[in-house]
Amino acid sequence: MTATEAGQPAKDPEDGPDATRAATEVDDVVAFGPESMEADQIDSGTAAGGAAERIAALRARLMTPMPDDRLWGWIGPLLVTAFAAFFRLYRLSVPDAVIFDETYYAKDAWSILKHGVEWNWIGSPAVPADYVNNHIIAGHFTNSLFQTCSGASCGEYVVQPEVGKLLIAVGEWLYGLTTLGWRFAAAVFGTLAILVMCRVARRLTRSTLLGCTAGLLLSLDGLEFVLSRTGILDIFLMFFVLAAFGALVVDRDVSRARLAEAVVLQRSDEAGPELGIRKWRVLAGVLIGLACATKQYGVWYIFAFIGLCIAWDMGARRTVGLRGYVRGALVRDGKWLPLTLGLIPLVTYVVTWANWLFSNTGYDRNYAQGTGWNIPVLGPLYSLFEYHKEMVQFGVGLSVRHPYESQPWDWFFITRPVAFCWNSYSDAAGLHVAKAGTTGPWVQEVLAIGNPAIWWMSIPAMAFCLGWWLTRRDWRAGAALLCVAAGWVSWLPFVSRTKFYYYALEFEPFLIICIVLCLGLIIGSASAGPIRRAAGSILAGSYVLAVLVLFWYFYPILAGQVIPYSTWLSHMWYSGWI
C-alpha cells in the first residue's frame, strides 16, 4: 500500500491552514503555460521534460497517489461483497409473507410487468389488502385479481416513481410473484452497495484496508441488511445516491489530473483553463436522476452535490495558484453544472416514466386531454406534471399516525425501529400460529433496526469530523457531513409528516465514512511508531469486532428466525423496540 498504508487518511494540499500559503507560493515553484518556456527550449526534449516535471509537481500538490495494491484493491472489496451476498441471499424467501410496504411495491411491480403501469387490485370490503396478499402467497395470482379495466379508470394512484418498482419487476419476471421474486432485486442492489462502498471509501482514504472496513461495516448493519431482503424502494435509493457520490469522487481525481496538465500546456488567464463537460459528472447526473426516480427525496442530494462540485473546483484551482480560482470554478467549470446535475437528472427522471407516458391506462395519464391539451408529446408531459403536483401535495401533507413512526432526531439513537413482520407460534417449526389474542412460546420477527455500534458511534464520529473539517479543512469529512445533512436535515421542517426510521438508510453510507475516517486516525499515520500503530490497530479492530458480534446477536430478529419468546424479549433493550 502507498499513501496512508491503512493509517491516517491522506490530506490534499488545499486542506488545512497551509492551503492559502501553498496557493500563493505555487508560482514560485511551477510556471504555467507554454509561454513560460525559453525560446531555445521550444520543440526540444528539454522542453518536454520540463513540462512533464511541472505537471508532475502540480499533480503532487493536487492529490495523493492511490494505493499501489491494485489487485487487492479489487480482491478485498469482492471478498467483502461475497460475504454480504451470502447473508442477503440465504433464506431470502423467509418470511413467506407480504411484509410491511411490500403490500404496495410487490403488487405494483407485478402490475407493471403485466400491464405496463400500476392497476388497481380487487379486494373484499373488509380487508382488501389481506384478501389479495393471501391469494398471492397461496400462489393464486391471476388477472382476475385486478379490477376490471374500463378506459383510464383502472390506473392506480401511486405516489412513488417507477425505477424501484421496475427493478423489483425484474426479479418477479425471473421468479414470479413470490417472496423470492419481489425481494431478489433488493438483495442484488443491497449487495452491490457494499462493493461500491468499499471502492468509494478506498478512494477517499487511499487505503484498501479502510475501504474494505467501510464495506464490512455497511454489510454488518441491520438496517441495510433488512432492507436488502425486503421488496421496498429504500435500498435502491441508497445505492443510487452512493453511486452518484462515488462518481463525483472519481471526477475529483480525474479532473485534478487534467487541470495539472492543462495549466502547463494551455494558454489561459488567471481563472485557468476550461475542462469542458466531464464524463464522470454526466454519470453522476444519470445516477442521481435514477435516485430521484426511485424516491423523490433524492432531489436534496442534487443541491448537496452541486455545492461539493463548486467547492472542489475552487479548491483545485486555488491549489495550483490560479488567482481567479473563484471565477474559474463558477464560470469555467460551473457553467456545465446546470447540464450535468440539472438537465441530465431531469431527463433521466422523465425517461423512467416511459411506461406511463406510452400507456393509456395509467392514473391521470389522460389529464391533459380532458383539459383540451391534445398536443403530441407536450400533452402527456403536462399530464405527468399535474400528476406530480398531486404527489408532492400528498407527500408533504401525509400525517397519518402510525405505531412505528419516529422523528429524525430519533434515528441516530434508534429509539423506534420498525417491525416489518411479527408472528407468534405454538411450535418451534413455526407451522402453527398461536391463538388469536395470545402470544405463543415461539415468535418470529423482522425488525428494521441498525447496528447500535454503528449508529450510536456515528454521533461522536460526526462531531469529531465536524471539528476536523472546521480546524483542518479535511474535504472528506466535510463531504460526508454535507451528504448526511442532505438526507437528514431535509426531514426536520416536516414535523407532522409521517416518518420512519428506515428513511435514514439513504445517508447511512456517509455515517460510515465518518466512522472510517476516525478509524484511520486511530490507527495512525504510516510514519507513526510501531507501538502507536499497534495500539491503534487493536482499538480499531476491537470496534469492528464489536460490530460483528452485535450483528450476530441481532441476526435472529433481522432474518426472521423462529426463536423462543424469552430470547426475543431479551433482544428488546427498551420498550421503543417492541
Residue, then its C-alpha position, 0 to 999 in steps of 0.5 A: m500500500t502507498a499513501t496512508e498504508a491503512g493509517q491516517p487518511a491522506k490530506d490534499p494540499e488545499d486542506g488545512p491552514d497551509a492551503t492559502r500559503a501553498a496557493t500563493e507560493v505555487d508560482d514560485v515553484v511551477a510556471f504555467g503555460p507554454e509561454s513560460m518556456e525559453a525560446d531555445q527550449i521550444d520543440s526540444g526534449t528539454a522542453a518536454g521534460g520540463a513540462a512533464e516535471r511541472i505537471a508532475a509537481l502540480r499533480a503532487r500538490l493536487m492529490t495523493p497517489m492511490p494505493d499501489d495494491r491494485l489487485w487487492g484493491w479489487i480482491g478485498p472489496l469482492l471478498v467483502t461483497a461475497f460475504a454480504a451476498f451470502f447473508r442477503l441471499y440465504r433464506l431470502s424467501v423467509p418470511d413467506a409473507v407480504i411484509f410491511d410496504e411490500t403490500y404496495y411495491a410487490k403488487d405494483a411491480w407485478s402490475i407493471l410487468k403485466h400491464g405496463v403501469e400500476w392497476n388497481w387490485i380487487g379486494s373484499p370490503a373488509v380487508p382488501a389488502d389481506y384478501v389479495n396478499n393471501h391469494i398471492i402467497a397461496g400462489h393464486f395470482t391471476n388477472s382476475l385479481f385486478q379490477t376490471c379495466s374500463g378506459a383510464s379508470c383502472g390506473e392506480y394512484v401511486v405516489q412513488p416513481e417507477v425505477g424501484k418498482l421496475l427493478i423489483a419487476v425484474g426479479e418477479w419476471l425471473y421468479g414470479l410473484t413470490t417472496l423470492g421474486w419481489r425481494f431478489a432485486a433488493a438483495v442484488f442492489g443491497t449487495l452491490a452497495i457494499l462493493v461500491m462502498c468499499r471502492v468509494a471509501r478506498r478512494l477517499t482514504r487511499s487505503t484498501l484496508l479502510g475501504c474494505t472496513a467501510g464495506l464490512l461495516l455497511s454489510l454488518d448493519g441491520l438496517e441495510f441488511v433488512l432492507s436488502r431482503t425486503g421488496i421496498l424502494d429504500i435500498f435502491l435509493m441508497f445505492f443510487v445516491l452512493a453511486a452518484f457520490g462515488a462518481l463525483v469522487v472519481d471526477r475529483d481525481v480525474s479532473r485534478a489530473r487534467l487541470a495539472e496538465a492543462v495549466v502547463l500546456q494551455r494558454s489561459d488567464e488567471a481563472g485557468p483553463e476550461l475542462g469542458i463537460r466531464k464524463w464522470r459528472v454526466l454519470a453522476g447526473v444519470l445516477i442521481g436522476l435514477a435516485c430521484a426516480t426511485k424516491q423523490y427525496g433524492v432531489w436534496y442530494i442534487f443541491a448537496f452535490i452541486g455545492l461539493c462540485i463548486a467547492w472542489d473546483m475552487g479548491a483545485r484551482r486555488t491549489v495550483g495558484l490560479r488567482g481567479y480560482v473563484r471565477g474559474a470554478l463558477v464560470r469555467d467549470g460551473k457553467w456545465l453544472p446546470l447540464t450535468l446535475g440539472l438537465i441530465p437528472l431531469v431527463t433521466y427522471v422523465v425517461t423512467w416514466a416511459n411506461w406511463l407516458f406510452s400507456n393509456t391506462g395509467y392514473d391521470r395519464n389522460y389529464a391533459q386531454g380532458t383539459g383540451w391539451n391534445i398536443p403530441v408529446l407536450g400533452p402527456l408531459y403536462s399530464l405527468f406534471e399535474y400528476h406530480k403536483e398531486m404527489v408532492q401535495f400528498g407527500v408533504g401533507l401525509s400525517v397519518r399516525h402510525p405505531y412505528e413512526s419516529q422523528p429524525w432526531d430519533w434515528f441516530f439513537i434508534t429509539r423506534p425501529v420498525a417491525f416489518c413482520w411479527n408472528s407468534y407460534s405454538d411450535a418451534a417449526g413455526l407451522h402453527v400460529a398461536k391463538a388469536g389474542t395470545t402470544g405463543p412460546w415461539v415468535q418470529e420477527v423482522l425488525a428494521i433496526g441498525n447496528p447500535a455500534i454503528w449508529w450510536m458511534s456515528i454521533p461522536a464520529m460526526a462531531f469529531c469530523l465536524g471539528w476536523w473539517l472546521t480546524r483542518r479543512d479535511w474535504r472528506a469529512g466535510a463531504a460526508l457531513l454535507c451528504v448526511a445533512a442532505g438526507w437528514v436535515s431535509w426531514l426536520p421542517f416536516v414535523s407532522r409528516t409521517k416518518f420512519y426510521y428506515y428513511a435514514l438508510e439513504f445517508e447511512p453510507f456517509l455515517i460510515i465514512c465518518i466512522v472510517l475516517c476516525l478509524g484511520l486516525i486511530i490507527g495512525s499515520a504510516s510514519a507513526g511508531p510501531i507501538r502507536r500503530a499497534a495500539g491503534s490497530i487493536l482499538a480499531g479492530s476491537y470496534v469492528l469486532a464489536v460490530l460483528v458480534l452485535f450483528w450476530y446477536f441481532y441476526p435472529i430478529l433481522a432474518g426472521q428466525v423462529i426463536p423462543y419468546s424469552t430470547w426475543l424479549s431479551h433482544m428488546w433493550y427498551s420498550g421503543w423496540i417492541 
